Amino acid sequence: MSMLKKFLGIALLACLLLSAAPHCSANDEVEAPSAGSAVPKTREGAEEYAFQAEVTRLMDIIIHSLYSNKDIFLRELISNAADALDKIRFLSLTDKTVLGEDDTAKLEIQISLDKETNTLYIRDRGIGMTHEDLVKNLGTIAKSGTSAFLEQMQKGGDINLIGQFGVGFYSVYLVADYVEVVSKHNDDKQYIWSSTADGRFTIVDDNENEPLGRGTLIKIHLKDEAQEYAQEWKLKQLVQKYSEFMNFPIYLREEKEVDVPVEDDDAADNEDEYEEEESENDDDGMEDDDAEEEEEAPKTRKEKQLVWELVNDNKAIWLRSPKDVEDEEYQKFYAVISKASDKPLAWSHFKAEGDVEFKSVLYIPEKAPFDFYDKYYENIPRSIKLYVRRVFITDDVSELVPKYLSFVKGLVDSDTLPLQVSRELLQQHAALKTIKKKLVRKVLDMVKKMADDEVACNNPETDEEDRPSEEECKKFSLFYSAFGRAIKLGIMEDSTNRNRLSKLLRFHTSKSTDKLISLDEYVSRMKAGQKDIYFIAGKSMEELEKSPFVERLLKKDYEVVYFTDVLDEYLVQHLVDYDDKKLSDASKDGMRMSDKDEKQKKRDKELKAEFKHLTEWWKTALGPSSEVTSVKVSNRLESTPCVVVASKFGQSANMERIAKAQAFRDDRPNFASSQKILEINPRHPLVRSLKDKIAEDSEDILNKKLAVLLFETALIDSGFAVSDTKTFSSHVYDLVKDSLGVASLSVEEEAAVDDEEEEEADADELDMDAPDFDLPEGLDLEGLGDLDAMRDEL
């Protein structure tokens, strides 16, 4: 028998999930409704009805997905209450008498608790339901939603789909085992609908509750396992999460301490105490008119009372026109939506129309979250909340904005998306791609506006009328210091917006060491005929300024961009050109300067032929262990004898350093890092002298040592690491030896010392350490006997 009851209970819940959602409402403000009993009432004259449901198809679905997220029941009931209020408000536009008078005319939602009976009450003053509405909306299958609901559930959906198909009211059975709905429509009497989810429901004339006037009251008798919803703080949390910006006020009845006037009897009881205090003040001779006035003020005492508190006092400013919203309102709303104490740098309030319609308010914060970059590749929620018709749906939609813009805060409110849809289905929704595209464009427009303001501020030709304010001039600098790396990550990840993002990049250069400039500014002052944008990457700007790679570039007045951020090395792998100008790495093979005339080119060919024997000999002298693929005559050096450059598609010295610093790097041989080229300066005295010596004797061992030493020095000077530091130091010592004229670096062995000499040395040391003092008179050391024997005995 118990198994049969259990089966019937699950069957009823299945059919409830398929039933149509009512336009429910909540209770009156006057008195809390009388608490219902958890035991179903048998009311005289009640009409009994059976639910219509396809139980067999839902059995498995209910068992596996029923208890996924119980919190949604309150959101669904509040949404239904708001729908009922919307309907009566719409009718009142043509007939104001439908609203009634006094409290009945108030369009609001009220939530209260009766902890003694474990009952939750939700009331509205919406349109209410007639007898026919109760049967139709709460007892029959929703024709349009049932098959779609079943189909989606069988595809792997969850209980969160319930609101999408018009059966949101029955999510109440996630937390209740018995529900009563008291409803009053202007055109009908007040009725009570009740059900225990046992496959039946009853409807009866209401002769036991106070008149509602108009609207609906839902009495939810909570299950034992749903006790968390019998706490005011929990209900307040859910309302503020899901229904914070609902069009109608939502009140929650809470117990609070309030000041109440002291009754006459209480005042008489305290009169003696009051007179004693007054006499003490007289004895002290203190006269204070202010104190007398305070004593004459009405007396109050603290008392706990049940009061109605407005829960959703924040207004949905995105529903208003942007021109009607003040800056202070936007800043206040930012604090609400972001829960942050800082001020936003910029915001965008807009309405999108077309295939997908939505309203949005987006903010760019002043500071990046402290762990923004540390947790960049973790699957963390974005800071943009998704609402559907002012009802919060989720903040866990990664498809709303790309990861590099996840610092943006705000919300999107769409009427196109379904009111309730699971996160997985939402990410596949066709409208989401359109929303994402428009959000990204708006965010980049905000950033571009800040960048344009900075350019206008730095331009002396800008008219005073068009010049942005001092605060606006500083905004992009603040943005770039906080989110500049996010822009670089966007260039790597978002090929669609790569060109727009690249215009927001800022760098130091050889001609702008004190402030950051854009690539546009760099291009605007390129030399005539210059085809490439020259850059070099390293640990610091001070290091790059002294780099041998840029000696000739700087002498010829070429501007060089300094990449000092670790991300810059990865950035240039995706940003290969800008404004039809190729980005050229000054530390790699293949860098060319554009100002060579025919004479210079002819001279380069002559130098190459002149030093051909030296370059070939040098390559052989270094051997295969040096990882040098070739030795060339350089056109980038000025005062440095030689330098080691990476191959065109190899790793630069800076990139190799970054790769080696990775905690989980791959230690296997890397072809890209092993491609190195030694470039020599044909005008340097050391190189020319070595060339002459090689011409005299190419087999001289000293010449080979000098060639290897120059190469190893060039490795260090170029930013690479010497693979064999011991050999390098030996070469340096040999060079110092020859300079000092030392015949050999062999160290003499320490001379041996005889035992007798050692004892004498120890004795001399003891004599030196012993203090000088005179013996007291009368002290005879000989009379003390054998001191050694006494020591041994002790």
Steps between C-alpha positions, in 0.01 A plus 500: 500500500783739588663432164172583326476832685856583410430421136187718499692786662770499231233467233320806627820704507563399141166632388553817702818567306291488182226730619461860390639779715241715675517871529538479877522774756546559875350618833363822652703739707264522796536178695705192433275230357389233736750217500391190315570155624742268331222240511263551203162635600179324403267786422125457473365558151845479334504397135760234425685482169767270355816626336561410138851370443713257306656342803690215338704728277607721791579242767865461416546873440353593839714252690825620346452875469249612760732629769756690292426860609222563748561876518320558171156447656501850653613661177224325306226598746616864511514509119145366482388757757661777295315374190170519690580855612590596144163374378295698750710810435436463127123473560513809721620710208148493358304442822653633822222347712651149455774594746261560784570734789741539792733201551339299220625755248864449603686298238755313711619156608526392863688204650457383859576200723325312776782307665268323746311324223795498259300686235614752240253755358531687169236753409434749225217734405499396140211401277414188700334183368142396451372147566555418134853644509590283799389184321657599171830644620572277797348170400543429130793440268647796316441399140776719356762415756462135592652331198781754477578458869514122467714520190757729659513298821561180309787672318674553830338816636446564868223626725610858428312469171171501689431871461562500128196287424239665718512260792701718739236498773559132569859557599340577838479125556876490519467645852137426597288191553174693531401825324192720529418778255246761613391722212247776436413639158289814455244297305469205740498387862804415712608134470752262657693263273700230682701190417744262664645379169312172530341520155200709611415858593196668652328836456259645756341833587718683751313551827804480733753761384474875515374662177786570262319777315676386184805287425646170609652355814716184483543300822806277474530233769873430495648152506726394784800504265419855385542674836756745363213683326340566838767763569452869413864547400477217248186640340651849488813360335298323230283803428804725464670246278218416261243780527704803607384713208141385479258772389289471813608543863559178693456512878626246750355486851785489751536515874686817604565710808308828488454792738148512647355763739496407868144441629366697803529199729862451403565870558347481851721203584807698404390827666680439829821411318465814292454722810808348664710578196360856496586556868854378440537753224367775734749398772781535252381848420481430129255696292475402138213626292582259222486205741161619629370515145624148437333377821176656386517313165262200462644188654552193281615144545631227270252240387512223241232533234420354161552769237483506119836578342547589134748248357542615138561872544745521207357638179553353155666804346564318173128525422525878488640715224875572546439875476270479805756331725747712697866407548444453873229245426734305273769497770254389765371224273859388439547451874182290507578282200872449571503502881819708469610814682699661216354723231462395137730649238231496232155361430275435203121492514333389179212314341557250219229446243461261210477123501604500865375779724657570836598782732833520672713706737873421492775634725879504479639494856789714614705209633549141389399226746806395699495149349383595151814385320587221744169327434467607138490149359274361772131453431370781719166685456497824306391826663204559268161385624230376267139602562189409307217750547673632817525150651855388578593185310874444546845657522670183380477547123852499358366579153375849586847655479841356406738410779728800451203733570381309806594801717200690356208523742133560428190326382300401196120490506343324203141442401607265221647224715267261685428590861659182622758295320787284615856630474597233247211582266556872548856474370364341182224753454524681167425838656800476728753544219327818391495634855869420546597676179317818603637495854860470378449788259357721775783422741766574238319823413525604865873429508555678169316805634741516796798457264375777270457732797862439600620577147296821494645604835858447378440686175587869543288588197177383670256787558414578859133434429577153370762415761380231745504566872805425709329194646417365154859554388626261768248222447676307224828503691321346799329249276819391326693456823224267625386325181776552243596134522137403439513692171811302403325175589210611284730549200621142547152351545259716300602509134174675406578811706880482473532820296278699738688371802843571351412871481467497879854371563750729669880466525816684595740570213852631450350846442237478772656357814292708739150424367315228311404557137272324254608324184313767306726764651806288414389465138428872472866586568672221303789604278440548133521168321483297825297185440532315832415567862815414695474351847712318754389300804674468834472518877516878539516819300845583645634169371350548155641850461853352530434196284751443216211404269377861471835681472477575129123560510535767765796663328298528180211657700258211464243476780500161674205367701598347836311185602553447873192294586523119489180494292659714229703206370179302452320806367729546197438140399139604423550867411739459207417836341322828573362747249675308219831535686679183593624461858874426484693352795837674535644192673422256219651418166345671201469852643554755223534876504323691227742788441774315311591646166678321219843600628425354841372179352812469286714561808319226690574252220866594506521453878330165474756385244788648702403313817385179334813306604468622862129412528559150363799443727309634802207266438743203490684617812180514704397149407156340510467520878463879482159471322613770254358434156699773326732799545412818310614856451259721700330823397346570846817548710681823569741466795463133595736249333243223458152391604295181498156527337217249482391357168198655333260239636697410813469618859653832593726520804216653702253230392751229586541654846122504549465140383771379738327672791183293454440263789373219278715561195591221263871425541526315172721664232320786327584562135376861516730590790806334345510714183760772563702721265823682585520844339834681497574870471739542205605846619600396854876484574480163676325340204735650246806398706370143529444499126863596440631234740287230333642601164852442643430173683153348505620204713626707792339367822504847658290640215240227552489575873448868424223422252318278752543761774356773278203276418431417866524868594258583219258236634488673837482846345208384282301363795566129449644269764839340462452124503844420652588768753813316619654504152409866458669596829808301401523700179479824697774387741724409209450845352589667832804273532633607164433866577694478828778297346447207736678188378256248649172491697614193699479562874802401717442231758509599866848436659522214757581590870720277732364384840775675701438826315130462565556449880727803516244700314228394747723586797575841356126551451434405865769738622345776297153430634596454871438810714787650702445515880705479826446230766376616836760512775530183712348275231720196442405306186745220589318434827181420311640166389448336166251714313459247219408225753246729663344577161477130415339423833242767450 
